[in-house]
């Protein structure tokens, strides 16, 4: 019996929240005031998952734009998209260049 997509999404969101020290949003952030899937004090994170193992993953520009808007609305400084290939392996985080350069600069100043 196949499990519903929500099962896989919930499992991924919980794992990401634990990994980043964040909080999983109720109903995947689909409420009027709680947006994104996972939040921390500084980050709004949108999670996308595959329900079966795959060798590719397509990223939609609208996901990135919507999460950036939600991060701004929730007063979060950063936003990211996290995904995996449905294999319970490595999770990958997509960030914009401005955020990457801030992280790079912080690393260099340590």
RAUR-V97030 format. One record per backbone hydrogen bond with DSSP energy under -0.5 kcal/mol. CO is the residue of the C=O (numbers start at 0). NH is the residue of the N-H. If there is no record, write none. Layout:
BEGIN
co = (CO/CO)
nh = (NH/NH)
END
This chain:
BEGIN
co = (3/3/4/5/6/7/8/9/10/11/12/13/14/15/16/16/17/22/24/25/25/26/32/33/36/37/38/41/42/43/44/44/45/47/59/59/60/61/62/63/64/65/66/67/68/69/70/71/77/79/80/81/82/84/91/92/93/95/96/97/98/99/100/101/102/103/104/106)
nh = (6/7/8/9/10/11/12/13/14/15/16/17/18/19/20/21/20/38/27/28/29/29/34/30/24/44/22/77/39/79/36/37/81/83/62/63/64/65/66/67/68/69/70/71/72/73/75/74/43/45/93/47/91/53/82/94/80/99/100/101/102/103/104/105/106/107/108/109)
END
